[in-house]
Amino acid sequence: MQNNKMKNAMQGAFILTLASLVAKVLSAIYRIPLQNLVGNTGFYVYQQIYPIYGIGITFALSGFPVFVSKLVAEQETESQKIKVAQKAFVILSVISLVIVVSLLSFAPEIAHGMGDVGLTPLIRCVSLMFIFMPFLAVGRGYYQGIFQMIPTARSQVMEQVVRVVIIIGVAYTAVNQDWNVYRMGTWTMSGSVVAAIVSTLYFLRLFKKKIFRPLPTQTGPIASYKKLSKRFLIEGGTICLFAAIIILLQLIDSFTVKNGLVASGVSNKAAKSLKGIYDRGQPLVQLGLVVATSFSTTLLPSLTKAVQKHNRYEFKRTVQSMLHISLAISVAATVGMMTLMPQINRLLFGNTEGTSAIMIYVVAIVLAALIATYNSVLQSVNVFKPAIVAFFVGLGVKLLLNRVAVQQYGINGASLVTILSLAVILVFMQLGSSDSLKGNLRLDIGFFGKLILASGSMVLVVNWSKMVLLSLFFNSGRIELGIMIVVVVLLGGLTFSGVAIGLRLFTIREWLTIPYGKKLLKKILDNKK
């Protein structure tokens, strides 16, 4: 019985991880055809407001649901689980109401702060999605708390599919009907509201049968609203902040990049176009992070188990494995992107504008992946203060330096400050941790040396194969360029994997953790024999 329950929970966790990956990939990829349809200025309009949507979706998708599931799982009886979900819904409804009213009331001021009053209707439109945040967070969190992952998985994919279809459909219509960029932006943002409504309807039965029904007064001990609110603020808030770290840095960009460019003497029209070019890096970073973090998170159950059993050796081994995997995969993805960036930029966005800024920006993949891993480790032992302090220090660096850097160095300056902010967060998280945790979070020099050799070998192969294929496909179209990039990426990936195995970069356990790692390891070892 217990084994069946554990098996079902593990299967559910796998399905939820897969659905989350699909949702994140959809959320990153659709912005490429969107930019191709509406151009740099249209993309700028959308991306200026996207961080507000991104914060909302983080609250409803990967922030508060995780915390609500933790609250539900802590309860012993069914009635206690329902009661704590009801209280969570009330708390989140208050938070949601404050956000919606604030965004609707101050939309003109926010748009003015971004340097573009034309963005006002977009802000008001996207604010409406926060109405549904309590339904989505509690619905997903409740089911995850009772180890039923299918409803959450379905709602995630459903929400992203509906939203992406609406956005691409609106962009296509806007181009053909010659809409102005602000009308286009408002209608694309409506996709997030419609998607939230559709996803909420999926949880309607749960709310009718359980959340909205009164329970007997004797349900067992439940934390008061005051205690729960405090936990929402500290624990739930930390989860949300770090899940939205890149999005919050993008929000600062929305207020400072375009304004900084104008202050440096760039015309208003040119500044909008340059901001749209700068925003090309965001879907690339998002895709890189999906790959880098999804592999290491497969070890989270092992980490939790080690904490529960007070097994220090297993805890340290799991932490080291998570760091090894997230660092190696993120470095490989970042170095590969940087080497191929002129070609990737041209393939995805039609030209090579802003290549240097995007090359700097994708370094965020490495830093954000390590921050996510550090945060998972700290949360596993219920340590929140170092992460919160580090987060606000890093955000402060971005706020203080971004506009100045943009005025001096253009969009390259914004990319550099993003990297500096993430580096500051990582350093402060390390410094603020206890001595015992610092020991677990420290990587040995030998691993770095092997990683440099594997990455360097990959760069040599990628550069050589790129030069050969470019000479064959000189001045060819985007289709030929796409074929070339796929071939080069495969060669680079095989080179990195082969050198990594030869140098024993990963332990056998770490290889088995990576999807298809067992098959890849077996093939390469068979070839060696």
Summary of the structure (lengths in Angstrom):
residues: 529
radius of gyration: 23.5
end to end distance: 43.9
largest distance: 76.8
contacts: 1855
relative contact order: 0.09
helix: 87%
strand: 0%
